[in-house]
Amino acid sequence: MAEKRYESDMTRKEKKELERKKLSSMSWKEKAGYIWAYYKLHMAAAVGVILVLSVIGQMIYRSQFETVLSVAILNGGMGDSELMAEDIKKYLGDEDKYHEVSVDSSMYFTGDEQADYTSVMKLTTLVSAKGIDAIISTKEQFDKYEELSAFVPMSELLTADQMEAYGDEVGEYGIHITESEKLEEYGMTVGDEAYLAVFVNSENLENAEEFISYVCEGGKS
């Protein structure tokens, strides 16, 4: 009587032959279930490796880019922020493919503390992390940050000619933008009580100054 052999005692070649015989006797449904049960750990490990490599690849790729201007437009409607960002970059005359302009119009404030919570947290985090250079917002949000001395004085951002041209629309820390052609063009109108200001911790002040001209002068360089 032949001695019964266990799978653990078989050679690699014998194990492969055993697997082939098992699969050949199964239906397609049984084969799929068997393969999944037998190889799911291997598949999960492979998927995990692919995901890790993908994340690392994205990090390496993104590390090549530099944000040269970041703008937040609060209550900006359903406009096209990506096209506006491209237009601003063109206005800045920046042709470096690794330089980016960011326009974030995803934050909304309704006056309801609970409904506004997510936007409040996002805006607070971005400001703290120096992730926003300039902001366009309603007067209510502008006033809150002005009280915290969060903005650069307009006298430090605008030339004497600009101060004269913009006239009464210029305040100490912001500029009232009522009929910006560029905001209307990209569907980013905040309303009649919209203000533009630049944060004191901006790391791109020169481009922020240019952004003021872009908004107030219709993108005419």
C-alpha positions as protocol buffer text, in pm:
chain_id: "A"
residue {
  index: 1
  type: MET
  ca { x: 0 y: 0 z: 0 }
}
residue {
  index: 2
  type: ALA
  ca { x: 148 y: 334 z: -107 }
}
residue {
  index: 3
  type: GLU
  ca { x: 230 y: 569 z: 174 }
}
residue {
  index: 4
  type: LYS
  ca { x: 2 y: 873 z: 182 }
}
residue {
  index: 5
  type: ARG
  ca { x: 196 y: 1189 z: 107 }
}
residue {
  index: 6
  type: TYR
  ca { x: 106 y: 1524 z: 251 }
}
residue {
  index: 7
  type: GLU
  ca { x: 129 y: 1843 z: 47 }
}
residue {
  index: 8
  type: SER
  ca { x: 393 y: 1978 z: 284 }
}
residue {
  index: 9
  type: ASP
  ca { x: 617 y: 1685 z: 188 }
}
residue {
  index: 10
  type: MET
  ca { x: 590 y: 1741 z: -186 }
}
residue {
  index: 11
  type: THR
  ca { x: 845 y: 1904 z: -409 }
}
residue {
  index: 12
  type: ARG
  ca { x: 759 y: 2230 z: -585 }
}
residue {
  index: 13
  type: LYS
  ca { x: 702 y: 2043 z: -909 }
}
residue {
  index: 14
  type: GLU
  ca { x: 467 y: 1796 z: -740 }
}
residue {
  index: 15
  type: LYS
  ca { x: 272 y: 2081 z: -576 }
}
residue {
  index: 16
  type: LYS
  ca { x: 222 y: 2250 z: -914 }
}
residue {
  index: 17
  type: GLU
  ca { x: 96 y: 1923 z: -1063 }
}
residue {
  index: 18
  type: LEU
  ca { x: -144 y: 1881 z: -772 }
}
residue {
  index: 19
  type: GLU
  ca { x: -276 y: 2233 z: -821 }
}
residue {
  index: 20
  type: ARG
  ca { x: -324 y: 2166 z: -1192 }
}
residue {
  index: 21
  type: LYS
  ca { x: -525 y: 1851 z: -1122 }
}
residue {
  index: 22
  type: LYS
  ca { x: -741 y: 2028 z: -864 }
}
residue {
  index: 23
  type: LEU
  ca { x: -821 y: 2314 z: -1102 }
}
residue {
  index: 24
  type: SER
  ca { x: -891 y: 2085 z: -1398 }
}
residue {
  index: 25
  type: SER
  ca { x: -1167 y: 1908 z: -1205 }
}
residue {
  index: 26
  type: MET
  ca { x: -1343 y: 2231 z: -1101 }
}
residue {
  index: 27
  type: SER
  ca { x: -1607 y: 2445 z: -1272 }
}
residue {
  index: 28
  type: TRP
  ca { x: -1517 y: 2801 z: -1370 }
}
residue {
  index: 29
  type: LYS
  ca { x: -1702 y: 2936 z: -1066 }
}
residue {
  index: 30
  type: GLU
  ca { x: -1517 y: 2694 z: -838 }
}
residue {
  index: 31
  type: LYS
  ca { x: -1186 y: 2784 z: -1003 }
}
residue {
  index: 32
  type: ALA
  ca { x: -1242 y: 3157 z: -943 }
}
residue {
  index: 33
  type: GLY
  ca { x: -1330 y: 3094 z: -579 }
}
residue {
  index: 34
  type: TYR
  ca { x: -1030 y: 2865 z: -531 }
}
residue {
  index: 35
  type: ILE
  ca { x: -785 y: 3106 z: -689 }
}
residue {
  index: 36
  type: TRP
  ca { x: -920 y: 3394 z: -479 }
}
residue {
  index: 37
  type: ALA
  ca { x: -901 y: 3193 z: -156 }
}
residue {
  index: 38
  type: TYR
  ca { x: -553 y: 3063 z: -234 }
}
residue {
  index: 39
  type: TYR
  ca { x: -393 y: 3378 z: -371 }
}
residue {
  index: 40
  type: LYS
  ca { x: -582 y: 3663 z: -198 }
}
residue {
  index: 41
  type: LEU
  ca { x: -296 y: 3735 z: 42 }
}
residue {
  index: 42
  type: HIS
  ca { x: -52 y: 3749 z: -248 }
}
residue {
  index: 43
  type: MET
  ca { x: -290 y: 3971 z: -443 }
}
residue {
  index: 44
  type: ALA
  ca { x: -341 y: 4203 z: -144 }
}
residue {
  index: 45
  type: ALA
  ca { x: 35 y: 4228 z: -97 }
}
residue {
  index: 46
  type: ALA
  ca { x: 84 y: 4309 z: -466 }
}
residue {
  index: 47
  type: VAL
  ca { x: -189 y: 4573 z: -460 }
}
residue {
  index: 48
  type: GLY
  ca { x: -35 y: 4721 z: -145 }
}
residue {
  index: 49
  type: VAL
  ca { x: 306 y: 4744 z: -310 }
}
residue {
  index: 50
  type: ILE
  ca { x: 152 y: 4908 z: -618 }
}
residue {
  index: 51
  type: LEU
  ca { x: -31 y: 5164 z: -402 }
}
residue {
  index: 52
  type: VAL
  ca { x: 280 y: 5247 z: -202 }
}
residue {
  index: 53
  type: LEU
  ca { x: 485 y: 5290 z: -520 }
}
residue {
  index: 54
  type: SER
  ca { x: 209 y: 5504 z: -668 }
}
residue {
  index: 55
  type: VAL
  ca { x: 200 y: 5732 z: -363 }
}
residue {
  index: 56
  type: ILE
  ca { x: 580 y: 5763 z: -361 }
}
residue {
  index: 57
  type: GLY
  ca { x: 575 y: 5838 z: -733 }
}
residue {
  index: 58
  type: GLN
  ca { x: 314 y: 6109 z: -685 }
}
residue {
  index: 59
  type: MET
  ca { x: 514 y: 6263 z: -400 }
}
residue {
  index: 60
  type: ILE
  ca { x: 830 y: 6269 z: -610 }
}
residue {
  index: 61
  type: TYR
  ca { x: 639 y: 6416 z: -905 }
}
residue {
  index: 62
  type: ARG
  ca { x: 463 y: 6681 z: -695 }
}
residue {
  index: 63
  type: SER
  ca { x: 790 y: 6779 z: -524 }
}
residue {
  index: 64
  type: GLN
  ca { x: 903 y: 6926 z: -856 }
}
residue {
  index: 65
  type: PHE
  ca { x: 626 y: 7188 z: -845 }
}
residue {
  index: 66
  type: GLU
  ca { x: 621 y: 7520 z: -663 }
}
residue {
  index: 67
  type: THR
  ca { x: 312 y: 7727 z: -588 }
}
residue {
  index: 68
  type: VAL
  ca { x: 393 y: 8086 z: -680 }
}
residue {
  index: 69
  type: LEU
  ca { x: 54 y: 8227 z: -582 }
}
residue {
  index: 70
  type: SER
  ca { x: -232 y: 8084 z: -380 }
}
residue {
  index: 71
  type: VAL
  ca { x: -570 y: 8258 z: -379 }
}
residue {
  index: 72
  type: ALA
  ca { x: -883 y: 8177 z: -182 }
}
residue {
  index: 73
  type: ILE
  ca { x: -1217 y: 8307 z: -308 }
}
residue {
  index: 74
  type: LEU
  ca { x: -1482 y: 8260 z: -41 }
}
residue {
  index: 75
  type: ASN
  ca { x: -1841 y: 8210 z: -160 }
}
residue {
  index: 76
  type: GLY
  ca { x: -1705 y: 8224 z: -512 }
}
residue {
  index: 77
  type: GLY
  ca { x: -1993 y: 8047 z: -679 }
}
residue {
  index: 78
  type: MET
  ca { x: -1956 y: 7768 z: -933 }
}
residue {
  index: 79
  type: GLY
  ca { x: -1694 y: 7939 z: -1144 }
}
residue {
  index: 80
  type: ASP
  ca { x: -1398 y: 7783 z: -1321 }
}
residue {
  index: 81
  type: SER
  ca { x: -1108 y: 7814 z: -1075 }
}
residue {
  index: 82
  type: GLU
  ca { x: -866 y: 7611 z: -1290 }
}
residue {
  index: 83
  type: LEU
  ca { x: -905 y: 7831 z: -1597 }
}
residue {
  index: 84
  type: MET
  ca { x: -875 y: 8140 z: -1380 }
}
residue {
  index: 85
  type: ALA
  ca { x: -553 y: 8005 z: -1227 }
}
residue {
  index: 86
  type: GLU
  ca { x: -411 y: 7949 z: -1576 }
}
residue {
  index: 87
  type: ASP
  ca { x: -508 y: 8302 z: -1676 }
}
residue {
  index: 88
  type: ILE
  ca { x: -343 y: 8450 z: -1366 }
}
residue {
  index: 89
  type: LYS
  ca { x: -21 y: 8258 z: -1435 }
}
residue {
  index: 90
  type: LYS
  ca { x: -23 y: 8391 z: -1790 }
}
residue {
  index: 91
  type: TYR
  ca { x: -79 y: 8744 z: -1655 }
}
residue {
  index: 92
  type: LEU
  ca { x: 219 y: 8701 z: -1423 }
}
residue {
  index: 93
  type: GLY
  ca { x: 430 y: 8613 z: -1726 }
}
residue {
  index: 94
  type: ASP
  ca { x: 546 y: 8295 z: -1557 }
}
residue {
  index: 95
  type: GLU
  ca { x: 625 y: 8031 z: -1819 }
}
residue {
  index: 96
  type: ASP
  ca { x: 795 y: 7786 z: -1584 }
}
residue {
  index: 97
  type: LYS
  ca { x: 604 y: 7458 z: -1623 }
}
residue {
  index: 98
  type: TYR
  ca { x: 684 y: 7367 z: -1264 }
}
residue {
  index: 99
  type: HIS
  ca { x: 529 y: 7684 z: -1122 }
}
residue {
  index: 100
  type: GLU
  ca { x: 164 y: 7673 z: -1023 }
}
residue {
  index: 101
  type: VAL
  ca { x: -106 y: 7923 z: -936 }
}
residue {
  index: 102
  type: SER
  ca { x: -381 y: 7794 z: -709 }
}
residue {
  index: 103
  type: VAL
  ca { x: -735 y: 7935 z: -693 }
}
residue {
  index: 104
  type: ASP
  ca { x: -950 y: 7771 z: -426 }
}
residue {
  index: 105
  type: SER
  ca { x: -1321 y: 7855 z: -444 }
}
residue {
  index: 106
  type: SER
  ca { x: -1442 y: 7558 z: -241 }
}
residue {
  index: 107
  type: MET
  ca { x: -1501 y: 7741 z: 89 }
}
residue {
  index: 108
  type: TYR
  ca { x: -1848 y: 7877 z: 165 }
}
residue {
  index: 109
  type: PHE
  ca { x: -1976 y: 8075 z: 462 }
}
residue {
  index: 110
  type: THR
  ca { x: -2349 y: 8103 z: 524 }
}
residue {
  index: 111
  type: GLY
  ca { x: -2351 y: 8245 z: 875 }
}
residue {
  index: 112
  type: ASP
  ca { x: -2458 y: 7911 z: 1023 }
}
residue {
  index: 113
  type: GLU
  ca { x: -2182 y: 7803 z: 1262 }
}
residue {
  index: 114
  type: GLN
  ca { x: -2246 y: 7433 z: 1214 }
}
residue {
  index: 115
  type: ALA
  ca { x: -2277 y: 7451 z: 836 }
}
residue {
  index: 116
  type: ASP
  ca { x: -1963 y: 7665 z: 810 }
}
residue {
  index: 117
  type: TYR
  ca { x: -1749 y: 7443 z: 1034 }
}
residue {
  index: 118
  type: THR
  ca { x: -1563 y: 7261 z: 755 }
}
residue {
  index: 119
  type: SER
  ca { x: -1482 y: 7582 z: 569 }
}
residue {
  index: 120
  type: VAL
  ca { x: -1371 y: 7753 z: 891 }
}
residue {
  index: 121
  type: MET
  ca { x: -1133 y: 7469 z: 972 }
}
residue {
  index: 122
  type: LYS
  ca { x: -994 y: 7456 z: 618 }
}
residue {
  index: 123
  type: LEU
  ca { x: -939 y: 7831 z: 598 }
}
residue {
  index: 124
  type: THR
  ca { x: -781 y: 7845 z: 944 }
}
residue {
  index: 125
  type: THR
  ca { x: -547 y: 7559 z: 858 }
}
residue {
  index: 126
  type: LEU
  ca { x: -441 y: 7711 z: 525 }
}
residue {
  index: 127
  type: VAL
  ca { x: -376 y: 8053 z: 677 }
}
residue {
  index: 128
  type: SER
  ca { x: -173 y: 7904 z: 963 }
}
residue {
  index: 129
  type: ALA
  ca { x: 31 y: 7694 z: 720 }
}
residue {
  index: 130
  type: LYS
  ca { x: 100 y: 7996 z: 493 }
}
residue {
  index: 131
  type: GLY
  ca { x: -108 y: 7823 z: 229 }
}
residue {
  index: 132
  type: ILE
  ca { x: -292 y: 8137 z: 114 }
}
residue {
  index: 133
  type: ASP
  ca { x: -138 y: 8455 z: -21 }
}
residue {
  index: 134
  type: ALA
  ca { x: -446 y: 8654 z: -112 }
}
residue {
  index: 135
  type: ILE
  ca { x: -814 y: 8629 z: -30 }
}
residue {
  index: 136
  type: ILE
  ca { x: -1137 y: 8757 z: -181 }
}
residue {
  index: 137
  type: SER
  ca { x: -1429 y: 8740 z: 56 }
}
residue {
  index: 138
  type: THR
  ca { x: -1749 y: 8892 z: 184 }
}
residue {
  index: 139
  type: LYS
  ca { x: -1714 y: 9190 z: 417 }
}
residue {
  index: 140
  type: GLU
  ca { x: -1806 y: 8973 z: 716 }
}
residue {
  index: 141
  type: GLN
  ca { x: -1512 y: 8736 z: 668 }
}
residue {
  index: 142
  type: PHE
  ca { x: -1281 y: 9021 z: 572 }
}
residue {
  index: 143
  type: ASP
  ca { x: -1368 y: 9208 z: 895 }
}
residue {
  index: 144
  type: LYS
  ca { x: -1290 y: 8902 z: 1110 }
}
residue {
  index: 145
  type: TYR
  ca { x: -936 y: 8871 z: 976 }
}
residue {
  index: 146
  type: GLU
  ca { x: -881 y: 9247 z: 968 }
}
residue {
  index: 147
  type: GLU
  ca { x: -954 y: 9256 z: 1342 }
}
residue {
  index: 148
  type: LEU
  ca { x: -679 y: 8995 z: 1387 }
}
residue {
  index: 149
  type: SER
  ca { x: -430 y: 9216 z: 1198 }
}
residue {
  index: 150
  type: ALA
  ca { x: -393 y: 8937 z: 944 }
}
residue {
  index: 151
  type: PHE
  ca { x: -350 y: 9158 z: 636 }
}
residue {
  index: 152
  type: VAL
  ca { x: -73 y: 9363 z: 480 }
}
residue {
  index: 153
  type: PRO
  ca { x: -158 y: 9737 z: 465 }
}
residue {
  index: 154
  type: MET
  ca { x: -266 y: 9840 z: 117 }
}
residue {
  index: 155
  type: SER
  ca { x: -18 y: 10127 z: 130 }
}
residue {
  index: 156
  type: GLU
  ca { x: 262 y: 9867 z: 122 }
}
residue {
  index: 157
  type: LEU
  ca { x: 115 y: 9678 z: -173 }
}
residue {
  index: 158
  type: LEU
  ca { x: -7 y: 9950 z: -408 }
}
residue {
  index: 159
  type: THR
  ca { x: 184 y: 10219 z: -590 }
}
residue {
  index: 160
  type: ALA
  ca { x: 86 y: 10584 z: -550 }
}
residue {
  index: 161
  type: ASP
  ca { x: -72 y: 10573 z: -896 }
}
residue {
  index: 162
  type: GLN
  ca { x: -278 y: 10268 z: -803 }
}
residue {
  index: 163
  type: MET
  ca { x: -392 y: 10426 z: -477 }
}
residue {
  index: 164
  type: GLU
  ca { x: -512 y: 10727 z: -673 }
}
residue {
  index: 165
  type: ALA
  ca { x: -671 y: 10519 z: -950 }
}
residue {
  index: 166
  type: TYR
  ca { x: -865 y: 10293 z: -712 }
}
residue {
  index: 167
  type: GLY
  ca { x: -968 y: 10591 z: -500 }
}
residue {
  index: 168
  type: ASP
  ca { x: -1223 y: 10536 z: -226 }
}
residue {
  index: 169
  type: GLU
  ca { x: -1235 y: 10162 z: -294 }
}
residue {
  index: 170
  type: VAL
  ca { x: -903 y: 10124 z: -112 }
}
residue {
  index: 171
  type: GLY
  ca { x: -919 y: 10073 z: 263 }
}
residue {
  index: 172
  type: GLU
  ca { x: -636 y: 10042 z: 510 }
}
residue {
  index: 173
  type: TYR
  ca { x: -605 y: 9663 z: 477 }
}
residue {
  index: 174
  type: GLY
  ca { x: -817 y: 9571 z: 177 }
}
residue {
  index: 175
  type: ILE
  ca { x: -972 y: 9689 z: -143 }
}
residue {
  index: 176
  type: HIS
  ca { x: -1342 y: 9687 z: -221 }
}
residue {
  index: 177
  type: ILE
  ca { x: -1392 y: 9512 z: -556 }
}
residue {
  index: 178
  type: THR
  ca { x: -1741 y: 9569 z: -685 }
}
residue {
  index: 179
  type: GLU
  ca { x: -1723 y: 9506 z: -1058 }
}
residue {
  index: 180
  type: SER
  ca { x: -1414 y: 9304 z: -1136 }
}
residue {
  index: 181
  type: GLU
  ca { x: -1421 y: 9193 z: -1499 }
}
residue {
  index: 182
  type: LYS
  ca { x: -1202 y: 8894 z: -1425 }
}
residue {
  index: 183
  type: LEU
  ca { x: -1417 y: 8766 z: -1140 }
}
residue {
  index: 184
  type: GLU
  ca { x: -1725 y: 8797 z: -1361 }
}
residue {
  index: 185
  type: GLU
  ca { x: -1547 y: 8630 z: -1653 }
}
residue {
  index: 186
  type: TYR
  ca { x: -1474 y: 8317 z: -1449 }
}
residue {
  index: 187
  type: GLY
  ca { x: -1796 y: 8316 z: -1246 }
}
residue {
  index: 188
  type: MET
  ca { x: -1624 y: 8410 z: -920 }
}
residue {
  index: 189
  type: THR
  ca { x: -1835 y: 8707 z: -817 }
}
residue {
  index: 190
  type: VAL
  ca { x: -1872 y: 8720 z: -441 }
}
residue {
  index: 191
  type: GLY
  ca { x: -2118 y: 9010 z: -437 }
}
residue {
  index: 192
  type: ASP
  ca { x: -2120 y: 9388 z: -397 }
}
residue {
  index: 193
  type: GLU
  ca { x: -1955 y: 9364 z: -57 }
}
residue {
  index: 194
  type: ALA
  ca { x: -1649 y: 9174 z: -177 }
}
residue {
  index: 195
  type: TYR
  ca { x: -1302 y: 9260 z: -50 }
}
residue {
  index: 196
  type: LEU
  ca { x: -954 y: 9160 z: -161 }
}
residue {
  index: 197
  type: ALA
  ca { x: -668 y: 9143 z: 89 }
}
residue {
  index: 198
  type: VAL
  ca { x: -321 y: 8991 z: 122 }
}
residue {
  index: 199
  type: PHE
  ca { x: -213 y: 8795 z: 429 }
}
residue {
  index: 200
  type: VAL
  ca { x: 87 y: 8918 z: 628 }
}
residue {
  index: 201
  type: ASN
  ca { x: 246 y: 8572 z: 617 }
}
residue {
  index: 202
  type: SER
  ca { x: 228 y: 8550 z: 237 }
}
residue {
  index: 203
  type: GLU
  ca { x: 541 y: 8401 z: 86 }
}
residue {
  index: 204
  type: ASN
  ca { x: 462 y: 8541 z: -261 }
}
residue {
  index: 205
  type: LEU
  ca { x: 405 y: 8909 z: -197 }
}
residue {
  index: 206
  type: GLU
  ca { x: 518 y: 9028 z: -540 }
}
residue {
  index: 207
  type: ASN
  ca { x: 274 y: 8798 z: -716 }
}
residue {
  index: 208
  type: ALA
  ca { x: 3 y: 8893 z: -469 }
}
residue {
  index: 209
  type: GLU
  ca { x: 57 y: 9257 z: -566 }
}
residue {
  index: 210
  type: GLU
  ca { x: 22 y: 9159 z: -930 }
}
residue {
  index: 211
  type: PHE
  ca { x: -297 y: 8970 z: -846 }
}
residue {
  index: 212
  type: ILE
  ca { x: -450 y: 9293 z: -713 }
}
residue {
  index: 213
  type: SER
  ca { x: -382 y: 9457 z: -1049 }
}
residue {
  index: 214
  type: TYR
  ca { x: -522 y: 9151 z: -1229 }
}
residue {
  index: 215
  type: VAL
  ca { x: -851 y: 9170 z: -1039 }
}
residue {
  index: 216
  type: CYS
  ca { x: -891 y: 9548 z: -1034 }
}
residue {
  index: 217
  type: GLU
  ca { x: -772 y: 9625 z: -1384 }
}
residue {
  index: 218
  type: GLY
  ca { x: -928 y: 9339 z: -1575 }
}
residue {
  index: 219
  type: GLY
  ca { x: -604 y: 9151 z: -1629 }
}
residue {
  index: 220
  type: LYS
  ca { x: -452 y: 9427 z: -1840 }
}
residue {
  index: 221
  type: SER
  ca { x: -76 y: 9425 z: -1794 }
}
